[in-house]
Amino acid sequence: MPEDDAKAILRWSFNEQAKARMEELATRSNQGAISDSERSELKAYIHVGQVIGVLQSRARRALQRDASNGSS
């Protein structure tokens, strides 16, 4: 993975509005007061978060490999 791409991926995150919505949905889910559409929305957020996490892990490993190989 090119260094610039890896660094860009490491900057990815949910914006504050999305974080607040996820927190709201998680709270409603824990209270058992979530609708089917909200449950689907929460699952989508979780899935996207997992994909971002995997990509960021790969980006970190690529940067570590580059650093250990002496390239920067």
Buried (B, 14 or more C-beta within 10 A) or exposed (E): BEBEEBEEBBEEEBEEEEEEBBEEBBEBBEEEEBEEEBEEBBEEBEEBBEEBEEBBEEBEEBBEEBEEEEEE
